[in-house]
Amino acid sequence: VVFLWTLAFPVLNIFSALSWRASAFVQNYLNTYTRIFGSRSLFDYLSRHSMAYFNDRFSGALSEKVNIVSQNVPRLINQFLYSILNLFISFVVTGVILFYSNQNLAITFVIGIIILIPINVRLARYQSILSAKISESVTRLRGRVIDTVTNITAVQQFSRRPFEIEELDKFFADYRKTSLEGGCYRE
């Protein structure tokens, strides 16, 4: 039995590596379609809103959100293909090998995974909350910088430069505070 697994393990690793390469080709092929679909869907969603919706929101921030979503969907697919799928396959293969070689070790392995999954889910939820706060702060900061640059003629004509710098410093401080609260949870 040990001899069988000594042969099976390299074969499974080769299969995993080939699957990983095949997923890269599939991902590259579908990446453009995913971005186009995401951008188009978000544009359709935004175009259904009334003018009041756009009066209350900075258009640069809305376009930034469309851009972020259209970039992050392929990134999530990429993460699934290269990380989560490989991790799942590794867990299954390790569990099977452990089950056939040492059942007690296999049970310990499965219990460890069962304990770690809820912990990771809680951490992911916490990270999501912090990432949303940081994203809001970045959006406010970018909106203010773009507003200032767009109105630079008015700022210079009316000698409002010190006021604008003071206002920007408030946005920078908010961004820094929010980012530091998020710590290492932001990607």
Buried (B, 14 or more C-beta within 10 A) or exposed (E): EEEEEEEBEEEBEEEBEEBBEEBEEEBEEBBEEBBEEBBEBBEEEBEEEEEEEEEEBBEBBBEBBBBBBBEBBBEEBBEBBBEEBBEEBEEEBBBBBBBBEEEEEBEEBBEEEEEEEEEEEEEEEEBEEBBEBBBBBBBBBBBBBBBBEEBEEEBEEEEBEEEBEEBBEEBBEBBEEBBEEBEEBBE
